[in-house]
C-alpha cells in the first residue's frame, strides 16, 4: 500500500497536479449518477452554476442531497462512519416490491483546462447481517497539463496508473482493506479525489444548534447543521467577516456586526442590529430569529476559509422572510463564478428569481424517484412572459423531460 502511494507521489512532476484540486476554481461538477440509491433506481442529476431541485414532498429531493452528503463525508469521517451517519448500509439500498438492491454512485466533474470529464465511482454489494462490501471503487482524472491519474478497485485488488504527457504510464498494485475506501492510499489520484469531495458543502441548518452555546471545534469541516458555525466564523479574517455581515444585512435589515462571544469554555454569537429608532442593540444568538440564524450560517458556509466548489442548501426558504428570499438568491447567484449552488425548494419566490433552465424536476412514480430538466413545453409560456415558473409550481404544471 505504501509503495503505491509513495511511487505516485515521487513520479517526478506529478505532485503538481494536486493543485488542480486544491484550487476551488479549478473544479466544476457536472453530474451525479445514482443507481439503486434510496428512492432512486437509475437517475442522473445534471449540475450547473445554480440549480434548484423542485418537486412534491417525499418525491426524492432530499435523497439526492443525501448522496452528495455521503460522498462529502467519506474523506472527512471515513467510509464506515459516513455510512453509519446515513443510518447504516441497509438504509441506503433501493427497494422495489420489498426486494433490496445494491447502490452505486458516480460523480462527474471537470478539472479546469483539461477539456475532459473526470469521475469517481463507488459501488456497493451486500453481505449478511446488513453489512456491505465494496464491489468497485474507481476514479479517472484528467488534468490541464495532459497528465492523468486513475485507480480501480474490484473487490480488494487495486490498480493505480499515473501518466504524464509524453511519458510511459507508471502502474502500482496493492490489496485494499475490506470495507474501507482506498482514497487515503491511492497516491496522487486519491489526494485529488479527496480534495474534490471535500469541495462539496451541504447545508441543512438547525437554528437551535446555531443559537446554543457551542464547544470550540476544528475549523476544517463546517458541520451542515451549523453546530460549529461560531468556530468557523471566528477563524475568518477581518475582511471576510465583514463580507458575511454585509451579505447578512441584505437579508436581515439593520445588522451591522456579528461577534464571537466567549462564555467560559463555550462560544456563542453576538449580533448588533440597528432598529428603526436609530439605536443599535446587541443580541445573543439565542435571542435572534430562526431566519437570521439560518441566513448567517448559509453565508458562513459560502465564505468559509475552505470555500466550497459546490454549495448544497436544503430548503433555504424555511424561516426566512418571503421578502428576503429574492435577496438571498441574488447573493448566492453573485458567487457562482466561484461556487456552484444547488438548492432544494418549495418556494415559488426562489424559483421566480432563477433562470428557467436552472430547474430540475423530481417526481415519484411506481415506487421510484426520477429527476430531469424542465420540459420545453413548460418553458415556452415562461419565455413569452405569459406566466412565471413560480405560478407553474403553484399549479403543479412544471413538467419534466420524459425520456
N, C-alpha and C positions, 0 to 999 in steps of 0.2 A: 504493500500500500504506500509506504513512504517512498519507495523507488519511483513509482509512477508520478507522485506529486512533485518530488524534487526534480526528476528528469524534465517535467514540463516546465517548471519554473526556471531551469538553467539552460533551456534551449535558446541560446543567445538571441536576444532581441524580443522574444515572445512576451516577456514581462510587460512591455509597453502596451500590449493590447488591453490590459486590465483597465487602463484609463478610459477606454471606450465605455465601460460600465460604470466607473466611478463618477463620471460627469453626467449629472441627471439630464442634461440637454442632449446627450448622445444616444439615448434610447427612446424609441417610440413603440408603444404597444399597439398591436394590430388586431388581434382576435383572441378569444378564449373559446376553446372547443371542449365540450363536455359529452361524455358517454356514460350512461348509467350512474349519473351522479345525482343523488337526492331525487327530485321530481323530474329530472331531465333524462330522456332516453338517448337522444342524439341531437345536439344543438350546437350552433356556433354563434357567438356574440361578437359582432363587428365593433371595434373600438375606434374612436376618433378623438379630435381635440376636446369636445364636450358632448357627451351623450346623456340622455335621460331615458331610463327604463320605466315604462308605464304599463299598467295592467291591473286587473281586479285584485282584491285581497286573495291570498292563497293561490295565486297563479304561478308563482315561482320567482318573483323578483329577488327576494332575499336569498334564495338558493344559489342564484348566480353570484351574488356577493359573497356567499359562504365559500364558494370555490376560490375566489380571489383571496379571501382571508386565509384559507388553508395554505395556499401557495406562499403567501406573505409570511406566515408563521413558521414554515419549515426551517429557514435559516435562523430565525430568531429563537425558536424553542426546541428545534429538533423534530423530526417527523412523528415519533410516538406521542409527544406532548401535543403537537399541532392537531393530531387526530383525536386525542383524548379531549381537547378543548372543544371539539365539534360533537362530543357525545359518544365517541368511540367509532370504530370502523363500521360496525353493523348499521349504524345510523346514517352513514354516507351512501349506502347502496340503494340503487333504484329498485323499486318493487313493482312488478306487474302481475296482477292476478295472484298476489301473495308470494310470488317467486322472486327472490332477491338476485340481482345481477351485480357484477363486479365493476367498480367505477374506474374511469380513466379521464385525465385532464391534460390538455395541451395548450400551452401559452405561446403565442407567436408575437415576435417583436422584431424591430429592425435597428441595427447599430447605425448611427449617423454616418453617411458617406459610403456605406457598404453596397447599397442597392440590392441587397438580398435579404430574404426573410430568415431570421434565426428562430429557434424554438426550444422549448423544454417540455418533455413528456413524462408523465408519471401514471403508471397503470398498475392496478392492484389485483390480487387474487385473494380468495378467502381460504382460511384453514379452520379446523374445528375449534369450537369454543368462542366463536365470534371474533377471532383474531384475523390478521391479514398477512399476506406475503407480498413482496414487490415482484410483479411479473416482469415489468420493464421500466427502466428509468433512463432517459436519453436526452441529450442536448446536442444541437448542431448550431454552431456560432460562426458568423462571418463578420469580418472587420474591414474598416475603410482602407487599410494598407494592403489588402489582399490576403492577410493571414486568416486562418480558420482554426477552430478547435472543436473537438467533439468528445463526448463519452457515451457509451452504450452499455447498459447493464441488462442482461437477460438472466433471470434467477440471481445467482450470486457471482456470476462471471462478468467482469468489467473489462472493456477495451477503451483506451483513450488514444486519440490521434491528434497530434498538434502539427500544423503546417504553416510554414512561412512562404511567402511568394517566392517562386523560383528555387525552392529548396525541397529536398526529399522529406516526406512526412515522417515524423517520429511516432512510434507506437509503443504503448505500455499496457500491460495486463496485470490484473490482480483480482482477488476474491473479496466481495463485499461482506459486510456484517449484516446478517439477516434482520429485516425489519427496520433498518436504518437507511436514510438517504445517503447516497455516495457523494453528495455535493462537497462536504468538507475534505474529501480525499481525492477529488478528481482534478487536482492541479489547476492550471490556468482556466480550463473550462469550468471547473467547479467554482473558482473565485468569481468568474464573470456571472454565472447563473446566480450565485449568492447575492451579488450586488444588484442584479436586475430584479430579483424577487423582493429585495429589501426596499426597492424604489416604489413598491405598491404600498399605499397607506389607506386603510379602511377606517371610517369614522362612523360610529354609532353612539353618539354622546348620551350619557346618563347624567342629566343636570344635578341629581342628588350627589353623585360622586365628585363632580366638579366643585360643588358647594361645600362638601365635607372637608374637614381637616385632612390633609394628605401627608403621608410619610415622604421624606426626601427619597428620590429614586434615581436610578440610572436614566440618563437622557438619551441613550442610544435608541430607544424604542418608544414611540408615542403610543400609549395604550388607547385602543379605539373608543373606549367608554369615557375617556377624559380623566381617568383616575390619577394620572400623574402630570396633568397639564400645568400645575404650578411649577414643578421642577423643570419641565420643558421650557416654559416661558422664562423662568429665571436664568436659563442658560443662554438666552438670546442676547445679542449685543444691543446697545442703546438704540441704534437706528432701526433695527428690526422690531424691537419692542414698540417703537413709535409707529412703525408701519402697521402693526397689529392694532394698535389703538385707533389710528386713523381709519382703518377699514371697519373696525367695530363701530365707530362713531357714525359711519354712513348707514349702518343698520339700526343702531340704537342712539338716537339723538341725545346730545349732551355729554356723552362720555369724553373725558379729557385726559384721563390717566388710569393705568392699571398697575398696581404694585404687588410684589410678593411680600407677604407679611408672615414673620416667624412667631409661632406661639409654642414655646418650649421646644419639643423635638418634632413639631408638626409645621406644615406650611398651609397657608391659605392665600386668598387674593383679596386685595382692597381696590374697589372701583371708585373713582372720583367722577361725579356727574353734576353738571350744571343744570339747574332747574329753570323753569320759566321766569321765576322771580330774580334770576341772575345770581343766586347763591350757589356755590359749589359745595356739595356734601360728599362725605365718604361713607361707603357701604362695604361691609364684608361680603364675600361671595355668597354666603348663605342667605343674605338679605336681597340678593338680586333675583330677577325673574328667570324662569327656566329658559326663555327665549334668549336672554342676554348671555347666559352661561353657555348655551349651545352655540351661538354665533361666535363667541370668544374662542371656544375650543376648536371650532372649524378653522378660524383664522390662524390659530397657533399651529394646527396640523398642516395647514398650507405653507406657512412661512418658517417652520422649524428648521434647525440647522441642517439636518439631513433631509433636504427638501424632496418631497415625493415627485416621481415622474407621472404616477397615476394616483389621483386622489379619489377615493370612492366614498360617497356620503349617502347613508340611508335616510330617506325622508327628511331632508333639511328643513322642510316647512313646519315640522312639529314644534309648536310653542312659539314660533317666530311670527310677529305681527304680519298680517297679509300685505300691508302697505310697504313692508321692508323686503319682501321676497324678490321683487324686481331688482333692488339694490344688491342683494346677496348674489343673484345670478350675474349681474354686471361685474361685481368684484371677482367672482370666480372666472368669468369669461375673459377678463382682462389679464389673467395669469396663464392662459392656455398656451402662450408661447414658451412657457417653461414647464407647465404641469398639465397633463391631460386630466379631465374631470369626468367622472361618472356619478350620476345621482339616480336613486330610485325615488319615485314621487307619485303622489295622487293629486298634486296641486296644478290646477289649471293656470294659475298665475305664473308658476315656474315654466310650464310648457309654452305659454304665450311669449315668454321672454327669450326663447331659444329658436334658432332656425328649424324649420320643419324637418330638414334632413337629419337633425340630431336625435330624433325619436327612435327608440327601439320598443317594439310592442311584445309583451309577454302574455301568453294565454295558456289555459289548461284545458286539455281535451282528451277524453278517453284515458284518464289517469296519467297523462304525460304533459309536462311543461314544454312550451315552444317559445322561441324568440326570433324576431325578424324585423327588418326595416318596415317603415310605413309604406303601404301600397300606393301606387301612383294615383289611383282614382281618389284617394283621400287627400292627396297633396294639391290636386288641381284647384278645388274651390278655395283653398287657403292662399295659393299663389295669385288667384284672381281677386283676392280681398273680399270674398263673399262670406267667409266665416273664419274664425280663429282656431288654432289647434286646441285651445282650452275649451271652446264650445263643442268641438268634436268629441273631446274627452267626456264632457258632461252628458252628451247624448249617446255615449257608447258607440261612436262612429269612427274610431281610429282603427282602421282595418290594416292588418299586416300583409306583407307579401307572402302568398302561399305557394310553395314550390311543389 
